[in-house]
Amino acid sequence: MRSAFILVCAVFLASCATAPKTVSEFREAMIKRPAFSKQEVHDISRDFSSVVNDVKRKSTECLQFGFRTTTQWGSNVSQTTSVFHPRVQVVGVGKAEMTMQMERQPKSSNAPEGGAYVFLADIVRATPAKTRITMYGTSFPTWQPIFDAIKGWSEGKNIKCPDTP
């Protein structure tokens, strides 16, 4: 399953022509809906600060993970380690971003600092009591639990850590 995930990430990133180096570039690429991508938009009946705090706390707890893949072609064997880094930061008044980057070792020479962007959630204050969350990521089914968990955390629900892709 993990090798299928790596393949989908590779195709997903390749479909963006060049891999996005910044959050803004990732957002722009995802808005164009490249192959294997999806977007979800949810209006949450909670204040912005509560949503940001819960998404930050739970994503830090649950979405920092990694795995090692071994590939053999003939007599050649290679190992790749992939580590996922979630980050939540307030980027303006009433605006925050939750990103996930996949850092691979050995590192690609053109990879952005921290790894390739694979997920983004824009968190925006809609009203004092409502927050809009727009999530961008892969449509690969193993990522749906991550979309669902982030939505649940933003709603203040005690959603368990999702199984990682």
N, C-alpha and C positions, 0 to 999 in steps of 0.2 A: 504494500500500500504506500509506503514512504517513497519508493522509487517512482510510482505513478504520480505522487504529489510533486516530486522534483521535476518530472517531465512536464507536468502542467504548468508549474512556475516558470520553467524555461520557455515554453511556448507562449505563455502569458506575457512574459517580459519581452520576448522577441517580437510579439505582435505590436509592441509599443514603438517599434523601429529602433530607437536607442533607449536604453534603460534610464528612467527618470533619476536625476541626481538630487533633486530637492522635493520637499513635500508639495510645493506648488506645481512642479512638473508632473508629479504622480497624479495629482488631482486633475490637471488638464488632460492627461492621457486617459484617465478613467472616465471622465465626462464624455469622451468620444466613444465609450463602450467597446473597447477592443475585445477580441475573441476571448472567451472564458472569463469574462468579467461580469460583475453585478453591482447594483446599487440598491440600497434600502434607505428609505426616509421614514422617520418616526417622529411624531409630535408627542412629547413627554409632559405629563402634568406634574412637573416638579421644577423647582427653581434651579437656575444654572449652576450655582455653587455646589448644591447637593449632588447634581448629576456628575459634575466634573470630579468631585471628591470620591464618589463611589466608583466611577469608572477607573480612576487612577489607582485607587486602593486595590480593587479586584484584578485589574489587568496586570499590575505589578506582581500580585500574588499568584496569578494563574497562567499568564501568557508568556512567561519567560521560560523557554524550553529549547532543547536541541536534540539532535540525533546524528548518527554517523551512518554513511552509506558506503558500502564496498561494491565496486563494479569490476568485473573481470571480462576482458575481451581477449580471447586467445590466451597467451601466456602473460599478458599485461594485467596488473591489478592496481586499482587506484582507490583511495579512500577520500571521502569528502565529509567534513563536519559542517553541519548547518546549525546555527544558533539564532533564535528569534529574540528580538529586543522590543518590548512594548515601551512607549513613552507617551505621557500626557503632559501637555503644557498649555497654559493660557497664552494666547498670541495677540490678544487685544481686548478691548472692553466688550465683555459678553461673548467672546470667541475663544474656543480652545480646540486643540487637535489631539487625537489619540492616534499614534502611528505604530506600525509594526514593521521592523526591518529584519531581513534575513541575511545574516552575515555568514559567509562560507569560507572555510579553510580547506585547501589553499585559496587565498584571496585572488579574485580577478583583478586585473590591472585597471579596469574601468569601473569598478564598483564604487558607489558613493561611500563616504565615511559612515560606518555603522552598518553597512550592508544595503542590499536592494530593498526598496519599499515594496511591501506586499499587502498592506492594509492601511486604510485611513478612515477615521471617523471625525467629521467636522461636528463640533458641538457649539450651538449658537443659541443665545438667549432670544426667545421669541417675544415673551412678555415677562413681567416680573415673576409669574408663576408657571410659565411654560418654557420648555427648551426643545429645540429641534436638533435631532441627530441624523446626519447623513453619512452612511457607511459605504465605502468603496473597497472591493476586494475581488477575489476569485470566485467564480461560480462553481468550482469543484465542490461536490457534496460534503467532503470532510471539513470544509470551512463553515458550513451552516451552523454548527454548534457555537462557533465563535461569534458569528453575527447575533445569534439568539442570546448568548450570555451577555454580550455588551448591551443589547436592548434591555434585557432583564435588570442588569446592574443599574442602568440609567433610570429605570423605573423604581429603583429602591428595593427590588426583590433580592432575596438571598439565594441567588442562582449558584449552584455548585460549579467548580472549575470544569470547563468543557474538556472532553477528550481532544487532544491536540492532533492536528493532521499528520 
